Amino acid sequence: MVAIMEKVNVKLGGAIEKLCKVGRLSLSCVTELNKGFIMKKLYLLPIAWVFSAFSLADSNQAQTEAALAWLAVVDSGKYEESWHQTAPFFQSKVSSEQWKKAVDNVRTPLGKSVSREIISATAHTSLPNAPKGEYVVVKIAARFENKETATETITVTKTQSGDWRVVGYFIK
């Protein structure tokens, strides 16, 4: 049980210890976890709350996966294909040629993608200069060959066919 809870704590980015700090778990419970004892004092309600964090973290999973899949196309240098995979709203604002030139100017100097870590994925029903709809803004901490730290922001929207497609991409 301890090994499982330690893995859960690591998977949740230390959430069990954070729950203790905000009073959701008793200090003795976490102390027992840290000492390697069986966690008999972990009550059902906090367990349910901890495991519900998995579903909260995964609530934007499909949208995040869509953003990452699209980034893989961009990473491969297939800029025209990446444009074809964007949402119709994006395509109505930026031509394929404009997109290829813009993304080439920004991405080529960065070099290959080395690593990425999801920072956040937040849902919105409206964004500036965009029609009302379902959007998820995915922020990613990225590292490239020629840039140690960068933040990529990918915005995806739900299309009429029900799939999630990119409507915005920024690197800072």
Secondary structure, 3 states (H helix, E strand, C coil): CHHHHHHHHHHCCCHHHHHHHCCCCCHHHHHHHHHCCCCCCCCHHHHHHHHHHHHHHCCCHHHHHHHHHHHHHHHCCCHHHHHHCECHHHHHHCCHHHHHHHHHHHHHHHCCEEEEEEEEEEEECCCCCCCCCCEEEEEEEEEECCEEEEEEEEEEEECCCCCEEEEEEEEC
